[in-house]
Amino acid sequence: MKVASGKTAHALLLKYNLRIKKRFGQNFLIDENIIKKIVRQGNLNSEETVVEIGPGLGAMTQHLGVQAGKVICLELDRDLIPVLKETLAEYNGIEIKQGDALSTDFDFLVNELKGSFPYKVIANLPYYITTPLIMHFLESGFNISKMVLMVQKEVAQRMAAKPNTSDYGALTVAVQFYCQCNIAFYVPPSVFLPKPAVESAVVELIPLDKHKVSVEDEKLFFQVVRAAFNKRRKTLVNALANSPMAFDKALVSGILSGMQVNEKIRGEALSIEQFAHIAKEIKEAGKGYEF
């Protein structure tokens, strides 16, 4: 049974007496061509393991099952597990697990199910958890070689943004600190059931062997970054001074002066390297902070 069609999706929902649950951010992919493009972007081979988050009715899982050696699909909605057992029954090497991706140790899961390392993550992410889930992948240091993720178009643009643009922000810095980020292609609402109110995009994230910049204190680095963007209209000096860390104005002004940067600059104009330098200088200056 091929799932990637609106007719089949409706039939499955009716058969199992299911309703699409907005609280789980359910928008099922029903377009065969888009699914094939996403899977091709993963560049899978028969020796690899791929993890899929939120397989839904199993439309993309079926294609992953043909291309990869092992597919581990993690679904939050318990009611969809019987559907997946039916739609994926004829495919070998597919493991269906019920669970919450935000609290899952993916290395442990892959090891438990005898998958191979490193593995890939390919998913149509529920939009309401996109950012925290991506940060869970990145900050946990999982043994992932590539992620191919369907996300909201605006989120994709923020992830791939450049300095001095309106999309550039804390998410940009965080993603590009850990990964090479590329927007593969855009996706219209018409390929989903139900149709979302926004456009989507498929992004490719490739974790870097080394972080984009070397920082002595990652916690402090990200405190500086978040503070810079929490109040975007303020200058960097004022944004940092008014943050929970209450960074010293004179200290930050002096650091900017030493960098030959105008002290009226805003966070959106700074590169990741410049943020790293500011955090390093704050760390060295100390100023009584506890880092």
N, C-alpha and C positions, 0 to 999 in steps of 0.2 A: 504493500500500500504506500503510494507516494503521497506525502502529506502537504507538499508545497502547492496548495491551491485553496482558494476561498471555499469552494464547494466541499472539499474533503475536511477542511478545518471545521466548518459548520456541522458537518455530519458527525464528526468525532465529539464535538461539544454536546450535540443532541443525544448521541448514543450514551454518553457517560453522565448526562444530566448536569452539565457544568455551565457556569457563567464566567465570562472573562472578569477577572478581579482587578479593579483599578488600584487597590491598595498594594498589589504586588507589581504594579507597573507593567501589566501584561499587554504586549502588542506583538502578536505572532506574525513572523515572516511567512508570506504566502506566495512569493515570487521566485520561481525556479532559477531564473537568470541572475538575480541579485545574490541568491544563495551560492550559486556556482562562482560568482566573482569573489565573494568573501572567502570561500574555501581556497580558491586559486591564490589569493593573497597570502594565505598561510604557507604555501609552498611545502606541502606535507609529503612525506614518503612513508612507505609501509613499515619502517622501523621505528617511527616516532609515536610518542604519546601526545595526545591533545586533550586539554580540559575545556569543556564547554560549560559556561555559567548560564542558567536559565534556558534549558533546551525547549521548554514549552511543550509543543505537541510532537517535537522530534523532526521537524522539516530539515533543518540544517544538520542535525545529528546523523541523519541517513547518509548525507553526502560525506560527512567527516568519517563515517564508518567505512566507506569505500576507500578513502585516501590514506588514512592513518592506520598504524598497527594496533593502537589501543585508544579508545575514546572513553573518557570519564566525564559524565554529565552530572552536574549538581543542580538539583531543582528544589526550590524552597517550598513550592505548593504541593502538599501531600496528595491532593486530589488529582494531580497530573501524573503521578507515578504509574497507576494502572494504564493510562493512555500510552505512556512511553513504553511500557512493557509490551503493548500490542504493536505499536508502530515500528519498534526496533527489534522485534522478535527474530527476524530473519538475518540480522546483521551480527557477525562475529566480532568479538573484541570490544564490545560496548558495555560499560559498567554504569548503572543508574544508581545515583545516591541522592537521598533526600537530606537537605541541610541548608544552612545559612552561609553564603559565601563570605560575608563580612567577618564571621568568626571561625573560618576554616583555615587550618594549616595545610596549605596545598602540597607542600613537599611531603608531609606526613601522609596525606591522602593518596598521592601518587605512589609512594613507597608501599603503603598498605595494600594497594590494588595491583602491585607488581608492574607498575608502569616504568618507562625508561626516562632517564635524565640526560640533558635538560629537556623540558617539555614545552609545548606551546599552549597558549590560551586563545581560544577563538570564541567569541560570544556576541550575542545581541543583548547588551546590558539593559536591565531595567533603569530607566532614566533617573528615577528618584534616588538611586544609590550609586550613580556613576562615579562621582568624585571620591566619596569615601572608599569605594571598592578599588578604584585605581590606586589610591594611596596605600591601601592595604597590600596590594600586589607589590608596589615599589618599596615601601618602607620595611616590609618583612624580609626582603632579600631572598625571595623564593628563587629556585633554580629554573627560571623561565628564560627561554632563548628568544621568544617573540610573542607579542600579543597583537591580535587583530580584533578590534572591538568596534561594534556599532554603538554610536553615542549620538546625543543631540548635536545638531550642526553647530550651535553656538559654543558648546563645550569643546568640540573638536577644534574650532577656530581659536579658542583660548589656549588650548594645549600647544598648538603649533605657532602661536603668535611671536612676533618680533618686538623688541623694545620700541617705544615711541608710537605704539598703536593702542587703540581703545580696548582691544582684546587682551593685551598683555597684562598679566597679573600674577598673583601668588601661585595659582595653579600652573601657569606657564613655567615659572621658575622651578617649581617642584618636579614637574614631569620632565623638563629638559635637564634638570640636575641628574636624574637617574637614567634617562633614555634618549635615544634618537627618535624623534616624532615626525610622522609623515601622514598627511591626509591623503588617503588612497582614492576615494571618490565619494560623491554625495548621493543621497538616497531619498527619493520622494515619499510622502506619506502613503501613497497609493499601494505600496507593496506590503502593507501591514493590515492585520485584522485585530482590533479595529484600527482605523486610520488615526495616527496621532495628530495633534494640532500643530506640530512643528516638523521641520525637515530634519533629516538625520545625515550622518557621515560615518564612513568607515575609516578608522585610524589604525596605523601600524606603529607599534611601539617596540623598539629593540633595546633592551637593557644594555647599558654601556659596561664594558669591562672595568673601567674606572669612572668614578663620578666626573661630571663635566668639569668641575673645579675641585681643587683640594681644599677642604676646610678642616680646621682642627676641632671645631665644636659644631656639629650639625644642628643641635638644638638651638644654639644661639643664632646660627645662620638663618634658620627658618623663623625664629622670633623677629629678627630684623626684617625679613621679607614680609611676613604677615603684617607687621606694624606699618611698613611702608605703604601697603595697599589697603589697609583697613579704613584709612581716611584719604582716598585718592586725590581729593581736591586740595589737601594740605601739602605744603612743601615737605620734603623728606625730613628735614630737621624737626619741624613741628609734629609730623606724624609719629616719629620715633619718641619725641618728648611726651606726647599725649597717649602713648601706648601703655599697657599694663606694666611694662618694664621701666617706663619713665626714663628713657635714655637721656643723658645729660646733653642739653642743647649745645653748650660750648664745645663739648667733646666731639659731637657729630659735625659741627661746623668746622672744627679744626681738621677733622679727617677729610672732609670734602675739599677744604682748602689745599691740603697736602696732595690731593688727587687732581688738583687744578680743575675742580668741578664747581660750578656756581651753586652757592648754598641755597638758592631758591629752586633748585631742581626738585622734581617730583619722582616718586618711585618708579613710575612707568617709563622713565627715560634711562634707567640704569640697566646695564647688562648683568648677567649672572656673575660674571667675573668681578664686577664692581661691588655687587652685594657681598661677595665672599671677602673682598678686601676690607670693606667697612666692618664686617663681623670680626675679622682678624684684628683690626686696629682696636675695636672696642674690647675684645678679649685681652689684648696686651695692655691696654690702658687700665683695665680693672675697674677703677672708680667705685669700688665697694660692692659691685654686683656679685650675686652668687649665681654662677653658671652651672 
